[in-house]
Amino acid sequence: MISIASTKLFKLLGIFRRFLIWPSSMIWPDNLPYIAFLRTLHDSAVDGPPVTKNIRCCPLSRLQFLVVVSIGQFVYQWLPDFITPVLKAFSWMCMIHPQNRLLAQLTSANTFSIFGSMQLDWLSLIGYLYSPFIVPRWAQVNMFIGFILIAWLCGPLIFYMNLWDVNKLSIRDSVPHTSDGNPLDLFSLISNLNSTEGAFEQYEISSTTEIRFSTVTILYYATSFAILPALVTHTLLYHGRSIVQQCQTSLSNRTNDIHCKLMNAYPETPEYWFTILFIISFLCFTLVCHFGQLLSWYLTILAIVLAFVFILPCGIATALTTQNMNDLLIVNVVLGGLLRHGDPIGFGTFTLIITITQIQTLYFLQLLKLSHYMKIPPRAIFITVIPSAIISSIVTYVTSDYVLENIKDICTAANSDWMCSATAAIFVDSVFWSSVGKYFLS
């Protein structure tokens, strides 16, 4: 009876895993440059005809072209990073009439940037939307149309119609403000949180307090709240039938893909390998969160369940468009604010568990797809990734601890070299949304 039950359990886990890894059967365009790069380095067959055959004076092979481009990128990157940072983004139209306030608001790099900003830094250009050489053309068209409608049309309308008194604030400002235009003192909300029981409540944001956001922040929250319902609806309507079929199909039964035929020669990674790894990882961080007083064990379980539920729609979007859809703001803010009201540390832990779980899962799926293209055995990928993840976690923790302990005024305005903008954004979200969470349903 035990053997029958265990067999059924592993069969169920196998169906569940195929359900979760269905995005790995898609293209994943961001893997293609890695494949070209690895083939250029290791496959002598591709280092034949010159890739610059139209340039008669200097025909270069793929490897030679890679070396030339890499050296050029290394040399040029000193300009925007250290020598002339203005090359990252500058508003050339503002130079026509520097005193024109309206022109600056519409064309400046720090405002709406309507046909007025120029970027000469490739890393800055692809920082959010990835390389245009990787993103499919149809996805670029969709993003461009959405950007025009939201950033160039809705943004100026909200600002110049002065909806919600946005004129009292700068166009781009991530810190919430009060109704009189002053920044909300987030530090006062947590100043005595650890020293006095219930101190957070005496500083908490009241339901009658009027909070103001900048125009760009309003657009960010509006689009972020709309992403998840749109993803779920799109997944059910466009991929629902395929998902059901995928759960009923094994790798060996898929005959319409030449990569599957070739990969079928390798044994698949056993289900119990993933099961054991998940149980060990889950127990470890659940105990750390619970006994470290970061988050209760039952909320940790809830965060993992939510991450698994939304992996599929987010994974499909990432696998097709290369765009990161892991910022489930509506889930993080609403549930985190309701469940961990008055606890910014717990709120931040809850939301980060959901986000990081999805990021790491989708990254592993991307590696599986890369191994699929490169014909690397699945077990070799598993055995390689796990020690690498453990080592990188240890190195990251030790490095972070050393930096925090030895760099003076880190993550403060007093040290401009270590501003920690990403950490500051997490701090703002954790303190603000955990203090207003209980008013979502009121």
Secondary structure, 3 states (H helix, E strand, C coil): CHHHHHHHHHHHHHHHHHHHCHHHHCCCHHHHHHHHHHHHHHCHHHCCCCCCCCCCCCCCCHHHHHHHHHHHHHHHCHHHHHHCHHHHCEECHHHCCCCCHHHHHHHCCCCCCCCCEECCCHHHHCCCCCCCCCCCHHHHHHHHHHHHHHHHHHHHHHHHCCHHHHHHCCCCCCCCEECCCCECCHHHHHCCCCCCCCHHHHHCCCCCCCEECCHHHHHHHHHHHHHHHHHHHHHHHHHHHHHHHHHCCCHHHCCCCHHHHHHCCCCCCCHHHHHHHHHHHHHHHHHHHHHCCCCCHHHHHHHHHHHHHCHHHHHHHHHHHCCCCCCCHHHHHHHHHHHCCCCHHHHHHHHHHHHHHHHHHHHHHHHHHHHHHHCCCHHHHHHHHHHHHHHHHHHHHHHHHHHHHHCCCCCCCCCCCCCCHHHHHHHHHHHHHHHHHHHCCC
